[in-house]
Amino acid sequence: MSKRALFIEHDHVMIGGPIWRQFQVRGYEIVRFLVVPEDRYTSPNVTVEFPNPKDFDVIVPMGAPWGAYEDQRIGNWLLPELEFVRTAHAAGIPILGICFGGQLMARALGGSVARAPHVELGWYDIETDDESIIPKGPWFQFHWDRWTLPPQAREIARTDIASQAFICGRTLGVQFHPEIDPEVLQTWLTVESSCVDVRSQGHTIEDLMRQTQAEEPHSNKRAADLVDLFLDRIAVA
């Protein structure tokens, strides 16, 4: 029987790109769980029944356009999801949290999440304590928020703006987006608010796409290596 990786997609454009592909290379069935459907994007406080975390071998909470602290705006599903991932973590199920998913894990495990002083959007090198775990990149960033570390977590990487990666038991949280490739970015940009965000930060969509296309061979390799590292060194801790 194949292993199962649950990808929690908080909105309709959060696809997994090279992260999906490498989990499949490693023998995992990809199970997709959509939280906010497209027709509720502008009224995202939906009610969701999460599956049993013990039905999965790995859980991957992905990004979101909302904040992991916005209980009033998305609490109908955010609060149950926090409980869902706490239960999974306590049961020893490996969790790879990406951007919002990393912030979610920070909050679930005793840290906090708040607005960052500056946006990070585009391709960034990061400061890393161990390149065998988290290389310096560049990695793609698209976030307004940042976490404070959970009490038992070990920070691995950071920028001047935000913590970028932590390990806590069998959980790895990353602030950047290892799943980004041209297809994923193009999917994000089908949402007009994403285009507005890009332009508001002084980027053009064309330049951001060109940078992503140029980076793709290297970023795909980094994404695959990150999945392997997570499965081989953190998920078995």
Helices and strands as residue ranges (DSSP letters): E 3-9, H 17-25, E 28-34, G 38-40, G 53-55, E 58-61, H 71-90, E 95-98, H 100-108, E 112-124, E 127-128, E 139-148, E 154-158, E 163-168, E 171-174, H 182-188, H 192-200, H 205-229, I 230-234
